[in-house]
Structures are given as C-alpha cells and as structure tokens.
Amino acid sequence: MTFWQLMLHFLGFVMPALAMAVFMPLAGRWVMGPGGSSWGRRMGLHALSGVLVLVAGLWVQGQDGKMNTYIVLVLTAATLEWVLNKAWKRR
C-alpha cells in the first residue's frame, strides 16, 4: 500500500467525524440559537470526539462502517453540542 492509498483510507475513515464537526455547530446555532463557545473550539471538539467514537467502534466491533458506530457518532455529536450550548440553563 502506498502512502497515498494509506491517506485515502485514513480520510475515508475519519470523514464522517469531520463532516459532523463542520455541520454540528451550524445545526446547534439553528436549533438552540447562538451561545456557548466559539466556532473553532466547537469544530475541534466535535472532530476529536467523532474520531474517538469511530476508533472505539472499530476496536469494539472489529470492522469499520457499522451502523451502530454511526448512531453513537450522531448521539455523541448532538450531546456535545447541547453541552457546548449550555442548553440545560435555558428556560
């Protein structure tokens, strides 16, 4: 396997987490309104937590791309956005 193929495999593995990292701050602002931490911090935390979920799913299930892992990824991203927005303090 060449370095280029290795990078493509790695990007294919982390792409769902990176896509969630970009779109969750937008969704959080749309659903819960502005507030909480900055855009860059949110994206970084979402990317980190998403990659950790994907690695944990690979480790636990033994293969990549299982729907259970993607469900946990979405739930983790939504919960993290809720925490970053401090939504429990609202209303």
Residue pairs with C-beta under 8 A, 6 or more apart in sequence:
1 9
13 54
13 58
13 64
14 50
14 51
14 54
16 50
16 54
16 70
16 73
17 46
17 47
17 49
17 50
17 51
17 53
17 54
17 73
18 47
18 50
20 46
20 50
20 73
20 74
20 77
21 43
21 44
21 46
21 47
21 50
21 77
22 43
24 42
24 46
24 77
24 78
24 80
24 81
25 39
25 42
25 43
25 46
25 81
27 81
28 36
28 42
28 81
28 82
28 84
28 85
32 81
32 82
32 85
32 87
32 90
33 85
35 85
35 86
36 42
36 84
36 85
36 86
37 84
41 84
42 81
42 84
45 80
45 84
46 77
46 80
46 81
49 76
49 77
49 80
50 73
50 76
50 77
53 69
53 72
53 73
53 76
54 64
54 69
54 73
56 69
57 64
57 66
57 68
57 69
57 72
57 73
58 64
58 69
61 68
61 69
82 88
